[in-house]
Amino acid sequence: MPQSFAFLSPAAARPDSQKRRQALDLARRLPALALAARQAAASLQVGVHGRRRSGMGENFWQFRPFIAGEAAQNVDWRRSARDDRLYVREREWEAAQVLWVWADLSASMNYASTLAFQSKLDRALILALALADSTVRAGERAGWLGLTRLSGARDIVDTLAVALSAEARRNNENFDDLPPPVPLRAREKAVLIGDFLVDPAQFAERLKKLASQGARGHALMIFDPAEEVFPFTGQTEFYDEDGSLLRAGRAEEYAAIYHARLETHRGALATAARAQGWTFALHATDRPASEAILSLRLALTADGAR
């Protein structure tokens, strides 16, 4: 059996001509997906909030007595003139949530079996956009990793959808199945959503790059239920992202090996995430999107409390 079988999804990919059509179809679907994302974010009441404490912020917090040895430029002379003591205008440091979202747009994500509510791609986009929306609703900033800047604007979902639509039309064949290797700052966070049907060593190396400055993150592996239960029997054709074909005369004979490799693959991805202090979770497309959104938001809140 070919070594690449562990990374094959049944009918996950199509020839290049269909890839082009899929990219254009994605651009057309994005408005509806953006609406679904806003509705999903609004349906949840769990907030993701920044933390406030004294520091180098922009907002006035309180006056405090001047401490000997501090720089004289810190003294608020107007307040001090009303008393016989010197006072410092202390500002508030807000440990704001900075969230980068990313979803895999590669060909394998287009797969949707009859067991699923929607394709892996549509589910991943709804989750990513909903997380960005909920982050901005909490007064924080969000952006699409490698594609947009951070923004705290209320129209963040529309902003990301427009950028993704333009990217889909421009790059209609070759979406990377891993996020760009951009080192994130220590206080930034990222949520990566994809099927992660890649070499675990490449996955580990990419996470190491992203987390090299201490950033925390969460990787959510999206899968179609058919990719887990492997319900295929008889003559079946399996395609990988490049259109390579595997014909199985009796597909059921591959099930045991497939399940073993899938378990090993997921274990390697989880180990790679934990090595960087990140979390790794699974989400099936026959489950409500709200489950994954709530889980990720709670994880982000837990990160913010550390």
SERO-4910 file (N, C-alpha, C, O; in steps of 0.05 Angstrom, whole numbers):
BEGIN
 pado doro    nc1    nc2    nc3   cac1   cac2   cac3    cc1    cc2    cc3    oc1    oc2    oc3
  Met    A     17    -24      0      0      0      0     17     25      0     37     25     15
  Pro    A     11     45    -15     28     69    -17     30     82     10     11     83     26
  Gln    A     55     92     16     59    105     42     42    130     45     36    138     67
  Ser    A     35    143     23     19    167     24    -10    163     31    -26    182     34
  Phe    A    -18    138     34    -47    132     38    -57    146     63    -80    154     64
  Ala    A    -40    149     83    -50    161    108    -59    189    104    -73    200    121
  Phe    A    -50    202     82    -57    230     78    -78    233     56    -83    255     46
  Leu    A    -90    211     48   -110    212     27   -138    216     39   -144    203     59
  Ser    A   -154    233     27   -182    235     34   -199    224     11   -193    230    -12
  Pro    A   -219    209     16   -236    198     -5   -248    220    -22   -263    237    -12
  Ala    A   -241    221    -47   -252    241    -66   -247    270    -55   -263    288    -61
  Ala    A   -225    274    -40   -220    300    -28   -212    321    -48   -218    344    -44
  Ala    A   -199    313    -69   -189    332    -89   -198    325   -116   -207    302   -122
  Arg    A   -196    344   -134   -204    340   -162   -182    350   -180   -162    362   -171
  Pro    A   -184    345   -206   -163    355   -225   -162    386   -223   -179    399   -212
  Asp    A   -140    396   -234   -134    425   -232   -157    443   -242   -162    464   -230
  Ser    A   -170    435   -264   -192    451   -274   -214    455   -254   -226    476   -252
  Gln    A   -219    434   -238   -240    436   -218   -230    451   -194   -246    464   -180
  Lys    A   -204    451   -188   -193    467   -167   -199    496   -172   -206    511   -154
  Arg    A   -196    504   -197   -200    532   -205   -229    539   -199   -235    561   -189
  Arg    A   -247    522   -207   -276    527   -202   -282    527   -173   -299    543   -164
  Gln    A   -269    510   -157   -274    510   -128   -265    536   -115   -279    546    -97
  Ala    A   -243    547   -124   -234    573   -113   -253    595   -119   -259    612   -102
  Leu    A   -264    596   -144   -283    616   -151   -309    612   -136   -323    631   -128
  Asp    A   -316    587   -132   -341    581   -117   -338    590    -88   -357    599    -76
  Leu    A   -314    587    -77   -309    596    -50   -313    626    -48   -326    636    -29
  Ala    A   -303    641    -67   -307    670    -67   -337    677    -68   -345    696    -55
  Arg    A   -353    662    -82   -381    667    -84   -395    660    -58   -415    672    -51
  Arg    A   -385    639    -44   -399    630    -19   -392    647      5   -406    646     25
  Leu    A   -370    662      4   -361    676     27   -381    695     40   -382    696     65
  Pro    A   -397    710     25   -417    727     39   -436    711     57   -442    719     80
  Ala    A   -445    688     47   -463    671     63   -448    659     87   -459    657    109
  Leu    A   -423    652     83   -407    641    106   -402    663    126   -402    657    150
  Ala    A   -397    687    117   -393    709    136   -418    714    153   -415    719    177
  Leu    A   -441    713    141   -466    716    156   -469    693    176   -477    698    199
  Ala    A   -463    669    168   -465    646    187   -446    650    210   -452    642    233
  Ala    A   -422    660    204   -402    665    225   -412    685    245   -408    682    269
  Arg    A   -423    707    235   -434    728    254   -456    717    271   -457    723    295
  Gln    A   -473    701    260   -495    689    275   -484    669    296   -494    668    319
  Ala    A   -464    654    289   -452    635    308   -439    650    331   -441    642    354
  Ala    A   -425    672    325   -411    687    346   -432    700    364   -428    701    389
  Ala    A   -453    711    353   -473    725    369   -489    705    386   -501    714    407
  Ser    A   -490    680    379   -506    661    394   -492    653    421   -505    640    438
  Leu    A   -467    659    423   -452    652    447   -449    676    465   -444    698    456
  Gln    A   -451    672    491   -449    694    510   -423    695    525   -418    713    541
  Val    A   -407    674    521   -381    673    536   -363    694    524   -358    693    500
  Gly    A   -352    712    540   -335    733    530   -306    727    532   -297    711    549
  Val    A   -291    740    515   -261    739    516   -253    768    522   -255    785    505
  His    A   -242    772    546   -237    799    555   -207    804    560   -192    786    567
  Gly    A   -199    829    556   -172    837    563   -170    840    593   -190    841    607
  Arg    A   -145    841    603   -140    846    631   -127    873    635   -111    881    619
  Arg    A   -135    887    656   -124    913    661   -108    915    686   -116    904    707
  Arg    A    -86    928    684    -70    934    708    -51    957    702    -50    966    679
  Ser    A    -37    966    722    -20    989    718      2    983    698     13    961    697
  Gly    A      8   1003    682     29   1000    662     30   1022    641     19   1043    646
  Met    A     43   1017    619     47   1037    598     24   1036    578     28   1027    555
  Gly    A      1   1045    587    -22   1045    569    -29   1074    561    -13   1092    565
  Glu    A    -52   1077    549    -61   1103    540    -82   1116    557    -85   1140    557
  Asn    A    -96   1100    573   -119   1110    588   -111   1117    617    -96   1102    630
  Phe    A   -121   1140    627   -116   1147    655   -129   1127    673   -152   1118    669
  Trp    A   -114   1119    694   -124   1100    713   -128   1113    741   -150   1113    752
  Gln    A   -106   1125    752   -108   1137    778    -83   1154    783    -62   1151    769
  Phe    A    -85   1172    803    -61   1186    813    -50   1170    836    -64   1157    851
  Arg    A    -23   1171    838    -10   1159    862     13   1178    870     23   1193    854
  Pro    A     21   1176    895     43   1193    905     69   1187    889     75   1165    883
  Phe    A     84   1209    885    110   1207    872    129   1192    890    129   1196    915
  Ile    A    145   1174    879    165   1159    895    193   1169    889    200   1173    866
  Ala    A    208   1174    910    235   1185    907    251   1167    889    252   1143    892
  Gly    A    265   1180    870    281   1165    851    268   1162    824    282   1156    804
  Glu    A    242   1168    822    228   1167    796    237   1191    779    246   1212    790
  Ala    A    233   1189    754    239   1211    736    220   1234    741    196   1230    743
  Ala    A    230   1259    742    213   1282    747    192   1285    726    171   1297    731
  Gln    A    197   1276    702    178   1279    680    152   1264    684    132   1269    671
  Asn    A    152   1245    703    128   1229    709    108   1245    727     85   1237    729
  Val    A    118   1267    739    101   1282    758     79   1296    742     84   1309    722
  Asp    A     54   1294    753     32   1310    742     31   1336    758     20   1337    780
  Trp    A     42   1358    746     45   1383    761     18   1396    767     16   1409    788
  Arg    A     -1   1393    750    -27   1405    755    -40   1393    780    -50   1407    797
  Arg    A    -40   1366    781    -51   1353    805    -35   1359    830    -46   1364    851
  Ser    A     -9   1359    827      9   1364    850      5   1392    861      9   1397    885
  Ala    A     -2   1412    844     -5   1439    853    -29   1442    872    -30   1462    887
  Arg    A    -47   1423    873    -70   1425    891    -65   1413    918    -83   1412    935
  Asp    A    -40   1404    923    -34   1391    948     -5   1396    955      9   1409    939
  Asp    A      4   1387    978     32   1392    985     49   1367    979     71   1364    990
  Arg    A     39   1350    962     53   1326    954     55   1326    924     40   1339    910
  Leu    A     74   1310    914     77   1306    885     61   1281    878     62   1261    892
  Tyr    A     48   1282    854     32   1259    845     40   1252    817     48   1268    800
  Val    A     38   1226    812     43   1215    785     16   1206    773      0   1192    787
  Arg    A     12   1213    748    -12   1203    734     -7   1175    724      8   1171    705
  Glu    A    -18   1156    737    -13   1128    730    -32   1119    708    -56   1124    710
  Arg    A    -21   1107    688    -38   1098    666    -43   1068    667    -30   1053    681
  Glu    A    -62   1061    652    -72   1033    653    -59   1017    630    -58   1026    607
  Trp    A    -48    994    637    -38    976    616    -59    955    611    -67    940    630
  Glu    A    -67    952    587    -88    933    580    -75    910    565    -66    913    542
  Ala    A    -76    887    577    -65    863    564    -86    853    544    -99    833    549
  Ala    A    -89    868    523   -111    862    504   -106    836    489    -84    827    484
  Gln    A   -128    823    483   -127    799    467   -121    805    439   -136    820    426
  Val    A    -99    795    429    -92    798    400    -94    770    388    -79    752    395
  Leu    A   -113    766    371   -118    740    360   -114    739    330   -126    755    315
  Trp    A    -97    721    321    -94    715    293   -109    689    287   -106    669    301
  Val    A   -126    690    266   -140    666    258   -129    657    231   -119    674    215
  Trp    A   -131    632    225   -122    621    200   -137    595    195   -141    579    213
  Ala    A   -146    591    170   -159    566    162   -147    556    136   -140    571    119
  Asp    A   -145    530    135   -134    517    111   -154    519     88   -177    511     91
  Leu    A   -145    530     66   -162    533     42   -154    513     20   -163    516     -3
  Ser    A   -137    494     26   -127    476      6   -148    456     -3   -170    455      9
  Ala    A   -142    441    -24   -162    425    -38   -175    404    -21   -199    398    -24
  Ser    A   -160    392     -3   -171    370     14   -194    380     31   -210    364     40
  Met    A   -195    406     37   -215    417     54   -243    418     41   -263    423     55
  Asn    A   -244    414     15   -270    415      1   -286    390      5   -309    389     -4
  Tyr    A   -275    370     17   -289    344     20   -313    347     39   -311    359     60
  Ala    A   -335    335     31   -359    334     47   -373    308     40   -382    304     18
  Ser    A   -376    290     60   -391    265     55   -420    269     61   -428    291     70
  Thr    A   -436    249     57   -465    251     63   -470    251     93   -492    255    103
  Leu    A   -449    245    109   -451    244    138   -448    272    151   -453    275    175
  Ala    A   -438    291    136   -430    317    147   -451    338    141   -467    336    123
  Phe    A   -451    359    158   -469    382    154   -459    399    131   -475    411    116
  Gln    A   -432    401    128   -421    418    108   -392    409    103   -382    392    117
  Ser    A   -379    421     83   -351    414     78   -333    423    100   -340    440    116
  Lys    A   -310    411    101   -290    419    121   -282    448    117   -278    463    136
  Leu    A   -281    457     92   -273    485     86   -294    504     97   -286    524    110
  Asp    A   -319    500     91   -340    518    101   -340    519    131   -343    541    143
  Arg    A   -338    496    144   -338    496    173   -314    511    184   -317    526    203
  Ala    A   -290    507    173   -266    521    182   -269    551    179   -261    566    197
  Leu    A   -280    560    157   -283    589    152   -303    601    172   -298    622    182
  Ile    A   -325    587    177   -345    597    196   -332    599    224   -336    619    238
  Leu    A   -317    579    232   -304    580    258   -284    603    260   -284    618    280
  Ala    A   -267    606    240   -247    627    241   -259    655    241   -251    672    257
  Leu    A   -279    659    224   -292    685    223   -307    691    248   -308    714    258
  Ala    A   -321    671    259   -336    674    284   -317    681    307   -324    698    324
  Leu    A   -294    669    308   -275    675    330   -265    703    327   -262    717    347
  Ala    A   -259    712    303   -251    740    298   -272    759    307   -267    779    320
  Asp    A   -297    753    300   -319    770    307   -323    772    338   -327    793    349
  Ser    A   -322    749    351   -326    749    380   -303    763    394   -307    776    415
  Thr    A   -279    762    383   -256    776    395   -260    806    393   -255    820    413
  Val    A   -269    815    370   -273    844    367   -297    853    384   -296    875    395
  Arg    A   -317    837    386   -340    844    404   -331    848    432   -343    863    447
  Ala    A   -310    834    440   -299    836    468   -280    860    470   -267    863    491
  Gly    A   -278    877    449   -261    900    451   -232    895    444   -215    911    451
  Glu    A   -226    873    431   -199    865    425   -194    867    394   -211    878    380
  Arg    A   -171    858    385   -164    860    357   -160    832    345   -150    814    359
  Ala    A   -166    829    320   -163    804    306   -153    808    278   -157    830    267
  Gly    A   -142    788    266   -133    790    238   -129    762    227   -128    742    242
  Trp    A   -127    760    200   -122    735    187    -92    732    183    -80    748    169
  Leu    A    -81    711    195    -52    707    194    -41    706    166    -49    690    150
  Gly    A    -22    724    160     -9    725    134    -25    738    112    -16    739     89
  Leu    A    -49    749    119    -65    761     98    -74    790    105    -74    807     87
  Thr    A    -82    795    129    -91    822    137    -76    832    161    -61    818    173
  Arg    A    -81    857    167    -71    869    191    -91    864    214   -114    856    209
  Leu    A    -82    869    238   -100    867    261   -120    890    260   -113    912    251
  Ser    A   -144    885    268   -165    905    268   -184    901    292   -189    879    300
  Gly    A   -193    923    302   -213    922    323   -240    933    314   -258    938    330
  Ala    A   -243    936    287   -267    947    276   -290    926    277   -285    902    275
  Arg    A   -314    937    281   -337    919    283   -344    904    258   -357    883    259
  Asp    A   -334    913    235   -339    899    210   -316    880    204   -311    874    180
  Ile    A   -304    869    224   -281    851    220   -288    827    202   -271    819    186
  Val    A   -312    816    205   -319    793    189   -320    800    160   -310    786    143
  Asp    A   -332    823    154   -333    832    126   -306    838    115   -299    832     92
  Thr    A   -289    850    132   -261    856    123   -246    831    116   -233    830     95
  Leu    A   -248    811    133   -234    786    128   -246    771    104   -232    760     87
  Ala    A   -273    772    101   -286    758     79   -278    771     52   -273    756     33
  Val    A   -276    797     51   -267    811     26   -238    803     20   -232    797     -4
  Ala    A   -221    803     40   -193    795     35   -191    766     26   -175    760      8
  Leu    A   -207    748     38   -206    720     30   -217    716      2   -207    700    -14
  Ser    A   -238    731     -5   -250    729    -32   -229    737    -53   -226    724    -73
  Ala    A   -215    760    -47   -195    769    -66   -172    748    -68   -162    744    -90
  Glu    A   -165    736    -46   -143    716    -46   -152    692    -62   -136    680    -76
  Ala    A   -177    684    -58   -187    660    -72   -187    664   -103   -180    646   -118
  Arg    A   -194    688   -111   -194    694   -140   -166    697   -151   -160    690   -174
  Arg    A   -148    707   -134   -120    711   -144   -104    685   -143    -88    680   -162
  Asn    A   -108    669   -122    -92    645   -119   -110    621   -121   -116    608   -101
  Asn    A   -119    615   -145   -141    596   -148   -132    567   -150   -149    550   -156
  Glu    A   -107    562   -145    -99    534   -147    -81    524   -124    -82    501   -117
  Asn    A    -65    542   -113    -44    533    -95    -45    545    -68    -27    561    -60
  Phe    A    -65    538    -52    -67    547    -25    -49    528     -8    -49    504    -12
  Asp    A    -34    540     10    -17    524     27    -34    511     48    -53    523     58
  Asp    A    -27    486     56    -42    472     77    -31    476    104    -39    463    123
  Leu    A    -12    495    107     -1    503    133      0    534    134      2    546    113
  Pro    A     -2    545    157     -2    575    159     26    585    152     46    570    153
  Pro    A     28    611    145     54    622    138     72    623    162     63    626    185
  Pro    A     98    619    158    118    617    180    125    645    191    148    654    189
  Val    A    105    658    203    109    685    214    112    684    244     92    677    257
  Pro    A    135    690    256    137    689    285    117    709    298    117    732    291
  Leu    A    102    699    317     82    716    331     95    727    356    112    715    368
  Arg    A     86    751    364     96    763    388     87    748    413     67    733    412
  Ala    A    101    753    435     96    737    459     68    738    469     57    718    477
  Arg    A     55    761    468     28    764    479      6    758    458    -18    760    464
  Glu    A     14    752    434     -6    746    413    -14    717    415      0    700    425
  Lys    A    -38    712    404    -48    685    403    -58    678    375    -64    696    360
  Ala    A    -59    653    369    -68    644    343    -86    620    345    -82    603    363
  Val    A   -105    618    327   -122    594    325   -119    585    296   -126    599    277
  Leu    A   -109    561    293   -104    549    266   -125    527    263   -128    509    280
  Ile    A   -139    528    240   -161    508    235   -156    495    208   -154    509    187
  Gly    A   -155    469    207   -151    455    182   -153    425    186   -156    416    209
  Asp    A   -151    410    164   -151    381    168   -123    370    174   -120    347    182
  Phe    A   -102    387    170    -75    380    177    -66    353    166    -53    337    180
  Leu    A    -74    348    141    -65    323    128    -38    328    115    -34    327     91
  Val    A    -18    333    133      9    340    125     29    323    140     21    309    159
  Asp    A     53    324    132     74    310    147     76    322    175     80    346    178
  Pro    A     73    306    196     75    317    224    100    332    229    100    351    245
  Ala    A    122    325    216    147    340    220    145    368    209    156    387    221
  Gln    A    131    371    187    127    398    176    109    414    194    113    438    198
  Phe    A     88    401    204     70    414    223     85    424    248     81    446    257
  Ala    A    102    406    259    117    413    283    136    437    277    138    455    294
  Glu    A    149    436    254    168    458    248    153    484    244    163    505    252
  Arg    A    130    484    232    115    509    228    105    520    255    106    544    260
  Leu    A     95    503    273     87    512    299    110    524    315    108    544    329
  Lys    A    133    511    313    157    520    326    164    548    317    172    565    333
  Lys    A    161    554    291    167    580    280    147    601    291    155    622    299
  Leu    A    122    594    290    101    612    300    104    619    329     99    642    338
  Ala    A    112    599    345    114    603    374    142    611    383    147    611    408
  Ser    A    160    617    365    188    621    372    192    645    392    212    645    406
  Gln    A    173    664    393    176    686    411    158    684    435    154    703    450
  Gly    A    146    660    439    130    655    463    100    658    459     85    656    478
  Ala    A     91    661    434     62    663    429     48    637    435     59    615    430
  Arg    A     24    638    445      8    615    450    -12    611    427    -19    630    413
  Gly    A    -21    586    424    -40    582    403    -56    556    406    -51    540    425
  His    A    -74    552    388    -92    529    389    -95    518    360   -101    534    342
  Ala    A    -91    493    357    -95    480    331   -119    462    332   -122    444    349
  Leu    A   -138    467    314   -163    451    313   -163    435    287   -163    446    265
  Met    A   -163    409    290   -163    391    267   -192    385    259   -207    372    274
  Ile    A   -200    394    235   -227    390    225   -227    363    209   -208    358    194
  Phe    A   -247    347    214   -249    322    198   -278    316    192   -296    322    207
  Asp    A   -282    304    169   -308    294    161   -312    267    175   -293    252    177
  Pro    A   -336    261    185   -340    236    198   -332    212    181   -324    191    192
  Ala    A   -335    214    155   -327    191    138   -297    186    139   -288    164    134
  Glu    A   -282    208    144   -253    204    146   -244    190    171   -222    181    174
  Glu    A   -263    188    190   -256    174    215   -268    146    215   -253    127    222
  Val    A   -292    142    207   -305    116    208   -297     99    184   -299     74    185
  Phe    A   -288    112    162   -280     97    137   -301     78    128   -298     54    131
  Pro    A   -324     88    118   -346     71    111   -345     60     83   -365     51     72
  Phe    A   -322     59     70   -319     53     42   -315     23     38   -300      9     52
  Thr    A   -329     13     19   -327    -16     12   -327    -19    -18   -335     -1    -33
  Gly    A   -317    -42    -26   -316    -48    -55   -297    -30    -70   -278    -19    -58
  Gln    A   -301    -27    -95   -283    -11   -112   -287     19   -106   -309     30   -109
  Thr    A   -265     32    -97   -266     60    -88   -242     74    -99   -220     63    -99
  Glu    A   -246     99   -108   -223    115   -117   -218    137    -96   -236    150    -86
  Phe    A   -192    140    -88   -184    160    -69   -165    179    -83   -146    171    -97
  Tyr    A   -170    205    -79   -153    226    -91   -139    242    -69   -150    247    -48
  Asp    A   -114    249    -75   -101    268    -57   -103    296    -68   -116    300    -89
  Glu    A    -91    316    -55    -94    343    -63    -83    349    -91    -93    367   -104
  Asp    A    -64    333   -100    -52    338   -126    -67    323   -148    -59    324   -171
  Gly    A    -88    309   -141   -103    294   -161    -93    266   -165   -103    251   -182
  Ser    A    -72    258   -150    -62    230   -152    -84    211   -143    -99    216   -124
  Leu    A    -85    189   -156   -107    170   -153    -98    144   -141    -77    133   -149
  Leu    A   -113    133   -122   -109    106   -112   -135     91   -116   -156     99   -105
  Arg    A   -134     69   -131   -157     53   -135   -156     29   -117   -137     14   -117
  Ala    A   -177     25   -101   -178      3    -83   -200    -17    -93   -223    -10    -95
  Gly    A   -191    -41    -98   -211    -61   -107   -230    -69    -85   -254    -73    -91
  Arg    A   -220    -71    -61   -237    -77    -37   -228    -57    -16   -210    -62      0
  Ala    A   -241    -34    -15   -233    -13      3   -234    -21     32   -218    -11     48
  Glu    A   -252    -39     39   -254    -47     67   -228    -60     78   -224    -60    102
  Glu    A   -212    -71     60   -187    -83     68   -167    -63     78   -147    -70     92
  Tyr    A   -171    -37     71   -153    -16     80   -161     -4    107   -145     11    119
  Ala    A   -184    -11    117   -195      3    140   -177      1    165   -172     22    178
  Ala    A   -168    -23    172   -152    -26    196   -126    -10    195   -119      3    214
  Ile    A   -113    -12    172    -88      2    169    -93     32    169    -77     48    181
  Tyr    A   -114     41    156   -121     69    156   -126     80    184   -115    101    191
  His    A   -142     66    200   -147     75    227   -122     76    244   -119     95    260
  Ala    A   -104     57    241    -79     57    256    -62     81    248    -51     95    266
  Arg    A    -60     87    222    -44    109    213    -57    136    221    -43    155    228
  Leu    A    -83    137    221    -97    162    229    -92    168    258    -86    191    265
  Glu    A    -93    147    275    -88    151    303    -59    160    308    -54    178    324
  Thr    A    -41    148    294    -13    155    297     -8    184    287      6    199    300
  His    A    -21    191    266    -19    218    255    -29    239    274    -16    259    279
  Arg    A    -52    235    285    -64    254    304    -47    256    329    -43    277    340
  Gly    A    -37    233    338    -19    234    362      6    250    357     14    265    375
  Ala    A     18    248    333     42    264    327     35    293    326     52    310    335
  Leu    A     12    301    315      5    329    314      0    340    342      9    362    349
  Ala    A    -14    325    359    -19    333    387      7    337    402     10    356    417
  Thr    A     26    319    398     52    321    411     67    345    403     79    359    419
  Ala    A     66    352    377     79    375    366     67    401    378     82    420    384
  Ala    A     41    401    381     28    425    392     36    428    422     42    450    430
  Arg    A     34    407    437     41    408    465     70    417    469     76    430    489
  Ala    A     88    410    451    116    417    454    120    447    454    140    457    464
  Gln    A    101    462    441    103    491    440     85    504    460     82    529    460
  Gly    A     72    488    477     54    500    497     27    506    484     11    522    496
  Trp    A     21    495    461     -4    499    447    -23    476    453    -15    455    463
  Thr    A    -49    480    447    -68    459    450    -75    447    423    -71    460    402
  Phe    A    -85    423    423    -93    410    398   -119    396    404   -122    382    424
  Ala    A   -139    400    386   -165    388    390   -176    379    363   -166    387    342
  Leu    A   -197    363    364   -210    352    341   -239    363    339   -252    368    359
  His    A   -249    366    314   -276    375    311   -287    362    285   -276    365    264
  Ala    A   -310    348    288   -322    335    266   -344    352    253   -358    367    267
  Thr    A   -347    351    227   -366    368    213   -394    358    215   -412    369    202
  Asp    A   -399    336    230   -427    329    236   -435    338    264   -456    331    274
  Arg    A   -418    355    276   -424    367    302   -430    397    299   -421    408    279
  Pro    A   -445    409    317   -451    438    314   -426    455    316   -408    449    331
  Ala    A   -425    475    299   -401    493    300   -399    507    327   -376    513    335
  Ser    A   -421    512    340   -421    526    366   -404    511    387   -392    524    404
  Glu    A   -403    484    385   -386    469    404   -357    477    402   -344    482    422
  Ala    A   -347    478    377   -319    485    373   -313    514    380   -292    520    392
  Ile    A   -331    532    374   -327    560    380   -326    564    410   -308    578    420
  Leu    A   -344    552    424   -344    555    454   -319    544    466   -307    556    483
  Ser    A   -310    520    456   -286    508    466   -262    525    462   -245    529    479
  Leu    A   -260    537    438   -237    554    431   -237    580    447   -216    589    456
  Arg    A   -261    591    450   -262    616    466   -255    612    495   -241    629    507
  Leu    A   -263    589    506   -255    583    533   -225    579    535   -213    586    555
  Ala    A   -214    566    515   -185    562    515   -170    589    513   -150    593    527
  Leu    A   -180    607    497   -168    634    495   -171    649    521   -152    663    529
  Thr    A   -193    647    534   -197    660    560   -178    649    581   -166    664    597
  Ala    A   -174    622    581   -155    610    599   -127    620    594   -112    625    613
  Asp    A   -119    623    569    -93    634    562    -90    662    574    -69    669    584
  Gly    A   -112    678    571   -110    706    580   -107    708    610    -99    729    620
  Ala    A   -115    687    625   -114    688    654    -87    679    664    -82    680    688
  Arg    A    -69    670    647    -43    660    656    -24    683    662     -1    678    669
***
